[in-house]
Amino acid sequence: MANKHTFKLLLVAFCIVLLSTSKQYAQATKPTIGLGSGMFTFYGDVSKGKKDNGATISRMAIDLHITQPITSYLDGSFFFLKGKVGANERSGIRNVNFLSDISIWGVKGSYNFDNFLPKDRYISPYVSLGIESIEFLSKTDLKDANDNVYHYWQDGTIRDIAENSENSGNAQRLQRDYTFESDVRNTNIDSLGKYKERSFGVPIGIGVRMKLTEQFSFDLGTSFHFTGTDFIDGITENSIGNRQGDKKNDNLLFTSFKLNYNINPTEPIDLTRPPLDPDDMLAGDEDADGVIDFYDLCPGTPELVEVNEDGCPLDTDLDGVPDYLDEEINTPEGLPVNKFGIALTDEDYLEMYARYSDTTSQGTGIYDTLYTVSYSEGADKVQKDNYMVKIGEFTGGLPQDVAEELLSIPDVNTWEENGTTYITVGNYDNIPDALKRQLELNRKGFVKSSLVQTSRAGVLTGVEPGDETTEYLAPTEITDPVDEVVYRVQIGAFRKRIRKQVFRDVPGVMMIPFDDGINRYVTGSYSTMQEAAKAKIDLMTKGYQNAFIVTFKNGKRISVSQAGAKLVDDIYSVNEAKKNSAPSSFMENGSVTFSVQIGAYRGEVPADILKTILTLENIQRERTKENLIRYFSGNFKSSAEAQAFRTELESKGIPNPSVIGRFKNSTITEQEAIELQK
């Protein structure tokens, strides 16, 4: 066992290693204070391997930490633990017990993987290693409250006289009071002498830290404390008779939760600019803008131009053009600008595109102009419409080879309007990016593509004149992408079309009409099977029990095994790849119901209709997109039942009631509900 001086030397060495890692970082930050609670579990000779001393039989402890950041990924901590450990063993072989007060103090280093993980994360795993001093005071329960010594008999009872005693016939039964009154070391049952009730230890831990606010965080962790002593439970390899233990030291497990308070200011101290020696040649300021050359991100700034702390000219409207060159100093946030800082309109981009289309063969360089515009940081907040490239439109179903080619393109989408299906590629919040994609598609053979935009209501409108010829998309033209596996999840297949809005709880639903008369509905575009499997599980929890994964490569549907994925039963079925996309019922029982709409009104309900409504049970209402209030009643499993109720309402004077479907607390048409139930 290491002596006290050895422990001190180890402790000093450990502190030196931690603090020398990054002295500058440690000096610039303040400690974090953590206070928590946890459970001590004992692993030693008493009750070893028995359920009486498992992880669930533990005792409370407190945990105090003072943590000093050393680098962004390494912390040094001083900690103090205070609690109790104990164990009871009762058998025909031996009967021993103990309860020990434990006090631990020490230091440790923690590594949080910050140099590998995203900086803006809210959850951080960590591992730790340290050195500590452990003090223990162990007691055992040998007597009851009346000072009667416990004698354990073979029949399982406790008596006040030994079983082999001459007067054992007069023995009285006792009950343990579980008061640990006898000091283990002082009783000296095994003649072990006055051993030291302290030791050094090595704690190894893992855990996770959850950020609550800039100042507070929450830790969940566990640490195993390897000790240098075998005396905590008072049982060792030198104990007498059946009390003898093994040669292994006693160890402790501490599982805890802890609340941390960061006393650092909310704004981090800038450590990136340590002072330079004035004689250093990089300490000069060549452009005389007040920022030394070593830190100047924009050297050579013209004379008298106002700069920021990085030495770059000011850009008040954040359009990417400095104020001294900006001819429109207050461009609204988010608008793209030209090299003079003047906001460009959609007409400007279309004009540039038109000029490029007419002059590409002469190599005028206009193509490059499309990609040199600047954007302010708020561009994504200002745009209200998204732009896409339309590559085809169809009034009927698509041949299977064409449909599979389309599903092989990760960012393809479909739009249905008045019986016509439009095929688009991409989804951009600005015209330049959409034009760039269109030019790429043009070079791949989609010469009849056109630029379209969609409003938030999902309505497609043309941005530029396009060729109105339908069905100009051919399988041989679709070559995007090559050798890339695309995973999708099919949620249903129907002979009659259903509006995509019905599946509003499923993101990115796309409908592909096949020429066999079946309309497939798929979602997602995933590059790995793990992502697709997670999406499928999410869909199943929403009620889409028959959702399954489909895989495409080089314009063809392939099996899951051909894609190189390993089939795992608890994620998706082994027969997943063998499923076809024939129409099937995929909803949970009861997910689709029928009701009867009484009417939809903008103002007050007519008095004669209101009188009838008040006589009905289970009246419900909802607001429509047209800002009307829809009133409906009934909850039926079949359309026939709802039709019977509609007839009943007509007989009561309700004019023109109609059957509607209800799906996931939303109204759909009767026909859509019937189709979903098939």
N, C-alpha and C positions, 0 to 999 in steps of 0.2 A: 504494500500500500504506500502510495506517495506521501511524504511528510508535508507539513505546513509550508515549509520553505520552497519545496518543489512546486507546490500549487501557485505560490506567489510569483515565482519565476515564469511559469507557464502563462499566468494571467497577464503579466507585464508584456511578455512577448506577443501575445495575441492582440493586445491593445495597440502596440506599436505597428503591427502589420496593418490593422484596420485604418488607423489614423494617417498612416503614411501613404495610403493608396491615392488620395486626392486631397491634400491639405487645403488647397485653394477653394475647392467646392465646399468642404466642411466648414471653413471659416465664414462662408457667405450664406449659410443656411442655419436655421435654428432647430433645436430638437423637436421631436414629436412625443407627446406624453400619451401612454396607453394604459387603461385600467380595465380589467376584465375578470371573468370567473371561469372556472373549469372543473374538471374531474381528474383526480389522481387514481391510477390503477396500479396495483402492486404485482410484480413478477419476481417471486423468490421461492424459498423452500417450503413455506407454509401453504398448504392447499394447492401445491403446484399441479397444474393440469386439471384442477377440479373446477366445476362450475361455480363453486362458492367464491372464486377469486377471478372471475372473468371480467371482460371489459364493461359489462353491465353492472357489476358490483363494485362501485367506485365511491369515492368520497370527495366532498367539495373542497375547492382551493381557490385562492385569489392570485391575481397576476398583475404586477406593476412593471411597466416598461418605460424606459426613457431612450428614445431612438434618435441617433444623429445621422442624417444623410451624409455619405462620404462621396459617392458619385450618384448619377441618376439611376444606376442599377444596383448599387451596393449600399447597405445601411449597417451601422454599428450600434449595438444596443447594450444597455445595462439593464438587468432584469432582477426581480425579486418574486419568489413564489412562496406561498405559505399555505399549508393544508395538512391533511391527515391521510395516512394509508393504513390498511389493516387487512387481516385475513383470519379465517377460522377453519380449522380442520378437525373433524371428529369422525373417527372410524374405529374399527375393532383393533387396529394396529397402534395408532397413536392419537392423542387428543391435545392439540396445541392451538394457541390463539395469540394475537398481539394487536395493538393499536399504537401507531407511532406518529408523533408530531414532527412534521417535515418543514424545514426552512432552507430555501435555496437562494443563493445570489450568485450572479455571474455575468459574463459578457458573451455576446455572440455576433456573428456577421450574417446578414440576410441578403440573398441575391434574388432580384425580382424580374429578370429577363427583359429589362427595359430596352436594352440594346438590340433586341430582336422583335419585340411586340410593338403594335401601333401606339403612338404617343398619346392619343386622345381616348384611350380605353378607360373603362370604369371598373374593370375587374383585373387584378394582377395576381398571378400565382407567385409563390416564393418558396425557396428552400433556405435552411439556416444550419449553421454549425457553430458551436461555442464551447466554452469551458466554464465550470461552475464549482462552487463550494456547497456541500450538502451537510446539514446538521440534522440529527434525528434524536428523538427521545422516545424510546419504546417501552410500553407497559403491557402487562398480560393480566388476564382475569383468572386468578387462582382460588379466590375465596368468595363466599357470599357476604351479604351485609352483616351477618352475625359472626364473621371471622371463621366460618367453617370451611375447611379445605375441600375442594372438589376431588372425589374419587370416581373414576369412570369405570363402570362394571360392564361385563361382557353382554349383559342383557339390554344394554343401551341406556340404563339409568345412571343418575349421578347420586352418590351416597356420601355420607359424612365419615364413613369408615372404609378402609380398603377391603376389596373383595376377598383377599386371602388372609385377612386378619382373624385372630382366634375368636373375637367377639363380633364377627360380621353379622351374626344373627340379630344384633341390636341396632344395625345400621338404619339410619333415617334417610329418606329421599330428599334431595336438594334440587333447586332450580337455579340455573345460572342467572345472575342479575346483570350480566354484560357491563359491569363496572370494572374498568381496567385499573385496578388499584395497586398492582405490584410492579415495581421497576424491573425490567428484564435483566439489565446488567447487574443490579444489586442482589437479586435473588441468586444469581450465579449457579443455576441448576446444573449446568454442564461444566463447571469449573473453568470457564473461559477467562476469568480475571476481569480487571478494569480496562476493557478495550475502549478505543476512542469512538465516540459517538459523532464522528464527522468524517467526511471523505470528499475527494474531488469527483467530478462527474463530467461527462461529455454529452451534451444534448444535441440531437440531430432532429430537425423538424421540417415539416412541409405545411403549406397553408395557402389561403387565398385572401387577398385584401379587396374589399369593395368600397369604391369611392362614393360617399354620400353627398358631400359638398366640398368646396375648396378647402375647408378647415377640418372636416370630420370624415373619418373612414371607419370601416368595420372589418375586423379580422376573424376568420375561422381557421383554426389550425390545430395540429397535434405534434407533439415532440416526444421522442423516446430518450430517456435519460439513462445512459450507461454509467453506473456508479463504480467506485473502486472499493466497495465494501460488501461483505456478506453477513453483516451483523444487524441489519435493520430489523429483521424478524426474530433475531436471537437464536437462529438455527444455522449451524454450519456443518462442515464435514467432520469437525472435531466434537460435535455434540454426542451425548452418551446414549447408547441403546437405540431404541426405536425413534429417538429424537434426531438421529443423525441425518444431515442433509447432504447435498452434493457440493462440488468444488466451485460452482458458478456463483458469481456475485449477484446480489439483489439489484433489480432494475425497476424503473418507474416509467409509466406512460401518463402524459398530461395532455388532455384534450380540452380546448378552451375557445371562448369567444371574447372579443376585446373591442372596446370603443377607443379610437385614437383621436387626439386633438392636435392639429398642426398649428404651432404658434408662429409659423413663418407668415410674412405678409402675403395677401392674396396675389399680388403681382410679384413674380419671381425676380430675384436680383440678377442683373445682367452680368454674366461671368465671361462673356465673349470678348471683352475689351480690356485686358489688363494694361496698366500704364506702360508706355515704352520709354526706354532711355532717351533723353533729349538728344544724345549724340548719335543715335541710330539714324542711318540714312533714310529709313522708312518713316521716320517721325516728321519728315518735311511735309509741306502742303503746296505742291507744284501749281495747282490751279487757283490757289488763294481763296478757296471757298469756305475755310474754317474747319474742314475735316481733314485730318492728316492722311497722307497717301496710303498708309497701311490699312486704314479702315474705309477709304473712299471707294464706293462701288461704282461711281461715275467719274473717273478721272478725266481731266480736260474740260470741265464745265466752263462755258464762256464767262468772261469777267462780269461781275456785278449781278449774275443770275442767282436768285435766292434758292437755297438748297435745303434738304431735310437732313436729319442726323446721319444718314448714310452717304451724304455728299451728292445726292441726285437732285436734279431740278424739280421744283414743286409741280404737282399735277393736281390742281384743286378739284376738278370734276372727275378724276380717276378714269379718264378715257384712254390712257396710255400715251398721250401727247403732252409733253411738258408745257407749262403755262407760257413760257417765252416763245414757243412756236405755235401755240394754240390760237386759232382764229375764231374759235367759239368757246370762250372760257368757261361757260356754265352749261355744257351739254348735259341733258337729263341723264341720270344714272341708268346704265344698262344699254344705252344705244350704241351700236357700232359706229366708228368714225373713220374718216380717211386720214391721210398723213398730215393734213392741216388741222385735225381735231374737229372737223365739221361732221355732224351726224349724217349718216347715210340712210336713205330710205329703201324700201323694198324695190322701188322702181329703179334706183341706182344699181342694185345688184342684178336685176333682170336685164338692164341695159348692158352691163358688163358681160353677162352671160351670152346675150344675143350677139355682141361684138366678137366674143370668143368663138361662138359657134360658126360665125361667118368667116373667120380669119385664121382658124387653127392651122390650116395647111400652109399659110405663109409664115407661121411661127412668130407672131407679133409680140408675144410676151404677155398678152392680156391675161392668159391663164394664171400666171403668177400673181397678178393683181388681186385675184379673188381671195388670196390667202394671207395678205399682208395687212388686213384691217385689224384694228384693236378693239377689245371689249373691256368694259369696266367690270368690277367684281359682282355687280348686281344684275347682270344680264339675265340670269336664270329666273329672277323674280319679276322682271318686267314683261317678258314674253308671255302672251296669252294663248297663242296658237302654236301647234307643232307642225313641222314640215316633213314630208315624205316624198319618195319617188314612186310613182305609179308605173308598174311594168306590164300590166295587163288587166283586162276585164272580161267577164264571162257571164252569159245569160243562163247557161245550163251548168251541168256538172263537169268537172275536170277529169280527163283520163287519168288512170292510176299512176302512170309514169310521170305525168306532169305534176300531179299532186305530191308525189314523193319527192320530186325535185324541189318543189317549193318548200316542203317541210325540212329539207336539208339546209336551208338558208336560215341562220340563227335569228336575224332581225326581220323576217318576213311577217306580214300581217294581212288580214282580209277584212273587207268592209262590205256590208250588204245594204243596198238601197234600191227599192222598187224592183226587186227580182234580179238585180245585177250584182255580181260579186266582183269587187275591185281588189287587185293584188298590189300591195305596196311593200317597199323595202325601206328600212331606216326609220328613225324617229328623232328629229332634231328640233331644237328650240330657236334656230336662226337659219336664215336662207343660205348664207355662205356654206355651212356644213352640208346642207341638203344638196346644194349645187355641186359640191365636191363629190358627194356620193353618186350623183347623177352622171357626172363626167366619167367616174370610174366604171359605172354600169354601161355607159355608151361605148367605152373602149372594149368592154367584154361582149358586145354584140346587142345590147338592149337599145338599139338606135331609136325606137319609137317610145321611149319612156318620157314621162312628163312630170313636172313638179306639182304636187298638191299639198294642201294644208287641211288640218282638221281642227275644229273648234273643240272646246271642252264638252260640248254636247255631242261630239262624235260625228259631225257632219263634214264630209269631204267637199272641198271646193278647189277649182283649178287656180294655180298661180300664174301659169303661162299657157298659151295655146298649145294643145297637144293633138296628136293624131287620134281621131275618134274611132278608128277601125278596131273592132273587137277581135278577141282571140288571136292577137298577134304574138303571144308568148309561145315559144316552142321549146320542148325539152332540151334540144341541142344547144340552146342559147344559155341555159342555166348552168354556170360553171362555178358558182360561188357557194360554199368554199370547197377546196380540194383536200381530200384525206382528213377532213375534220368530222368527228363524230358528234352528232347533235341528238340530245335526249329530250323527249317531250313526254307529257302525261296526258293520255286521252281520258276524258271524263264521261263521254257518251257518244252515241251514234243514233241518228233518228232519220226516218223517211221524210218527215215533215220538218221544215225549218223552225227553229226556235230562236227568238231574239237573244243576242249575246248578253243583253242587259238582265236576262233572267238569272244568269250566273254571276251576279254582281259581287258575290263574296269570293269569287275566284279571280285573281289578278291575271290580266293578259290573255283572256280567252280568245281563241281564233277558230273560225268555222271554215272547213274545207269541204265544198260539195264535190262528191265523186260522181262519175257518170253512171254508176250502178244505182243511182237514186238515193244513196245514203249520204247524209251530211254528218261528217265527223267534227267533234268539238275537242280541241286540244289546248293545252296551256303550257307556258314555259318554253325556255330554250336553254338547256343546261349542257355544260361541257363535261361533266362527270356523272357517273351513276349515283354517287353519294348524294349530289345535289338533287337529282331527279327522284331518288328514293325518299328523301326528306320531304320534297314537295308532294309526293304521293301520299305519304303518311298524314301530312297536313290536310290534304283533301279528304282522306278517309275520316278524319276526326270531324270534318264538317258535314259528313253524311254521304259522301260520294264513295260508297263502299266498293264499287266495281271499277274504280279508276285503275289504269295500268300504264306501264311505261312502254313507249315505242321509240325505236332507235333508227337513225338515218345516217348514211355516209355516202358521199359522192353521188347524191341524187337518188339513192335507193334505200328502201327500208331493209334493215338487217336485224338479226336476232340479237338479244342481249349478250349471248355467249360470243357471237362474232365480234361484238364491240369490245371484248376482252374483260368484261365485268365478271366478278365472282358472285354467284348467287348465294344469298344469305337468307335463310328461312324467316328470320324474325324481321326482315325489312321488306322483302317482296318474294312472291312465290317462285319456286323452282320452275314452274310451268309458265312463268310470266311471258317469256319470249314466244311461247307457242300460241298465246291467245290471238284470235283474229279480232277485227274491229266490226263484227256484225252487230246489228242493233240489239241492245240488251237493256233490261231494267237495272238501273244502277243506284237508285235512291233507297234510303232506309224506309221501312214501312211507316206510313203516316207522315212522311215529309211533305207530301203533296195532298192538299185537300181542296174542296170546292165550297164556295159560298155564293150568296145571291146579292148582287148590288141593287140597292133600293133607289139610289140616285146620287148625283154629285151636284153640289150647289155652291155658289160663290157667297151668297149672303144667308139670310134666314131660310129655314126649311118651310115650304108652304104649309099652312095650318092644317089642311085636310090630310096631307101626307104625314105630318108630325103626329097627328092623332093616332094614326095606325102604327107608326114607329114605336110609340110609347107602350103599345100593347105587346110588343115583341120582346123576346128574351135574347140575351147575348148580342146586343147591337154594338157594332164596332165602327170606328171611323178612322180615316187617314187623309193626309193632305196630298193632293196630286201635283204633278209637275206644273199644271196650269193654275196652281194655287186655289183649287177647288177642294171642298171637303166631301169625300166619298163616304157614304153610309152603306154598310153591308151587314148581313146576318147569316147565321148558319155555319156549320162546320161538318161537311159531309165527306165520306171516303170515295164516293163515286159521283160522276156527272149525272147519272140517272136520279139519284137521291136529290141532288141540287135542283134538277129540272122540276121534280115534283113539288119542291118547296117554292120554286118560282111561280108555278101555276097557282099555288095556294095564296101567295102574295097578290097576284093579279086579281083573284076573287075577292080580296079584301080592299081593292081599290087602288093599289099601287100601280101607277102607269109605267109600262115598259121596264119591269125589272129584268135583270140579265144575270146569267151565270158567269162567275169569274173563278179563276184558280188562285190558290194561295200557296206560296212556296217560300220558305224561310222568312216568314213574316212580311212578305211583299206580294203585291197583286200581279198576277200574270193572266193571260187569256185562258179561256176554257180549253181551247184546242192545245195550247202548250201544256197545260196540266195533264190532259189526256195522254199526250205524247210522252211526258215524263213518267207516267205510270205504267207504260207498256213494258 
